[in-house]
């Protein structure tokens, strides 16, 4: 299914219950949208930090975390928060993520623009990778390229 690119609020989109974001292998979620993931799902962050601390998260890996109807895919695309994201790691992690989502019966995954903060790779190449992987799967990848706060209810 082709990837969809839009503006909006990743966390306030009604029919998205699965989310993915890029992370590092050092156990830090202190920049960019990772901070929002850490604050919203502290138990997810604790599991992520523990896996990083004991060396179980490597470049290209995916840490899938589920709580009720919500699933988070942590895509290990940076070795450390001080280093640049690796396109090869992004490609491997996205492939793994869509396979995991297909097996779990997840049809849509919301993602922020990948690598937009620290360690950002070339945005055009990232978009091309996401489009290519999206075209090979039944999982819709919904990429929020620009944050626009949802109107309050």
C-alpha positions as CSV (number, residue, x, y, z in Angstrom):
1,X,0.0,0.0,0.0
2,X,1.5,3.4,-0.9
3,X,2.7,5.4,2.1
4,X,0.7,8.5,2.9
5,X,2.4,11.8,3.8
6,X,0.4,14.5,5.5
7,X,0.3,17.3,8.1
8,X,-1.4,16.7,11.5
9,X,-1.1,15.5,15.0
10,X,0.3,11.9,15.1
11,X,-1.1,11.2,18.5
12,X,-4.6,12.6,17.9
13,X,-5.5,10.8,14.7
14,X,-8.6,8.7,15.4
15,X,-7.9,5.5,13.5
16,X,-4.2,5.1,14.3
17,X,-3.4,2.9,17.3
18,X,0.1,1.8,16.2
19,X,3.0,4.2,16.1
20,X,6.7,4.0,15.0
21,X,9.6,6.3,15.6
22,X,13.3,6.3,15.2
23,X,15.5,5.8,18.3
24,X,19.1,5.2,19.2
25,X,20.7,2.2,20.8
26,X,22.1,4.2,23.8
27,X,18.8,4.3,25.7
28,X,18.1,8.1,25.4
29,X,14.8,9.6,24.3
30,X,15.6,13.2,25.1
31,X,15.1,15.0,21.7
32,X,12.5,15.5,19.1
33,X,9.3,13.4,19.1
34,X,11.0,10.7,21.2
35,X,10.3,12.9,24.2
36,X,6.5,12.7,23.5
37,X,6.7,8.9,23.2
38,X,8.7,8.7,26.5
39,X,6.1,10.9,28.4
40,X,3.1,9.1,27.0
41,X,4.3,5.6,27.5
42,X,6.8,5.5,30.4
43,X,6.7,1.7,30.7
44,X,7.7,1.5,27.0
45,X,10.6,3.8,27.7
46,X,11.7,1.6,30.7
47,X,11.7,-1.5,28.5
48,X,13.6,0.3,25.7
49,X,16.2,1.7,28.2
50,X,16.7,-1.7,29.8
51,X,17.3,-3.3,26.4
52,X,19.8,-0.6,25.4
53,X,21.6,-0.9,28.8
54,X,22.2,-4.6,28.4
55,X,23.1,-4.5,24.7
56,X,20.0,-6.2,23.3
57,X,19.1,-3.4,20.9
58,X,21.2,-3.0,17.8
59,X,21.1,-0.9,14.6
60,X,18.2,-2.1,12.4
61,X,16.4,-3.7,15.2
62,X,12.8,-3.1,16.2
63,X,11.5,-3.1,19.8
64,X,7.7,-3.7,19.6
65,X,5.8,-2.7,22.7
66,X,2.1,-3.2,23.2
67,X,-0.3,-1.9,25.9
68,X,-3.9,-2.7,25.3
69,X,-4.9,-1.4,21.8
70,X,-1.7,0.6,21.4
71,X,1.5,-0.7,19.8
72,X,4.7,1.2,19.6
73,X,7.6,0.3,17.2
74,X,10.9,1.7,18.3
75,X,13.1,1.6,15.2
76,X,16.9,1.5,16.1
77,X,18.3,3.8,13.4
78,X,21.1,5.6,15.4
79,X,23.9,4.0,17.4
80,X,24.0,6.9,19.8
81,X,22.1,10.2,20.1
82,X,25.3,12.0,19.1
83,X,25.6,10.1,15.8
84,X,23.7,10.4,12.5
85,X,20.9,8.0,11.7
86,X,21.9,5.2,9.3
87,X,19.8,4.8,6.2
88,X,20.6,1.0,6.0
89,X,19.4,0.7,9.6
90,X,16.2,2.6,8.8
91,X,15.6,0.3,5.8
92,X,16.1,-2.9,7.9
93,X,14.0,-1.6,10.8
94,X,11.1,-0.5,8.5
95,X,11.1,-3.9,6.8
96,X,11.0,-5.7,10.2
97,X,8.3,-3.4,11.5
98,X,5.9,-4.0,8.6
99,X,6.5,-7.7,8.9
100,X,5.7,-7.5,12.6
101,X,2.6,-5.3,11.9
102,X,1.3,-7.7,9.2
103,X,1.7,-10.7,11.6
104,X,-0.1,-8.7,14.4
105,X,-3.0,-7.7,12.0
106,X,-2.1,-4.0,12.2
107,X,-3.3,-2.2,9.1
108,X,-2.0,1.4,9.8
109,X,1.1,2.7,11.5
110,X,1.6,6.4,12.2
111,X,5.1,7.7,11.9
112,X,6.7,11.1,12.4
113,X,9.1,12.3,9.7
114,X,12.0,10.0,10.4
115,X,15.3,11.4,11.4
116,X,14.0,15.0,11.5
117,X,15.8,16.0,14.7
118,X,19.2,14.9,15.9
119,X,21.2,12.8,13.5
120,X,19.0,13.6,10.6
121,X,19.8,11.9,7.3
122,X,18.8,13.3,3.9
123,X,15.0,13.8,4.0
124,X,14.5,12.9,0.3
125,X,16.3,9.6,0.7
126,X,14.3,8.8,3.8
127,X,11.0,9.6,2.0
128,X,12.1,7.4,-0.9
129,X,12.9,4.5,1.5
130,X,9.5,4.8,3.2
131,X,7.7,5.0,-0.1
132,X,9.5,1.9,-1.4
133,X,8.7,-0.2,1.7
134,X,5.1,1.1,1.8
135,X,4.6,-0.1,-1.8
136,X,5.6,-3.6,-0.7
137,X,3.2,-4.1,2.2
138,X,-0.4,-4.2,3.0
139,X,0.3,-2.0,6.1
140,X,-0.4,1.7,5.5
141,X,2.4,3.9,6.6
142,X,1.0,7.3,7.6
143,X,3.9,9.7,7.8
144,X,3.2,13.0,9.6
145,X,5.7,15.3,7.8
146,X,4.6,18.4,9.6
147,X,3.1,18.7,13.1
148,X,-0.2,20.5,13.3
149,X,-1.9,20.4,16.7
150,X,-5.3,18.8,16.7
151,X,-8.2,21.1,17.6
152,X,-9.4,20.6,21.2
153,X,-12.7,18.9,21.7
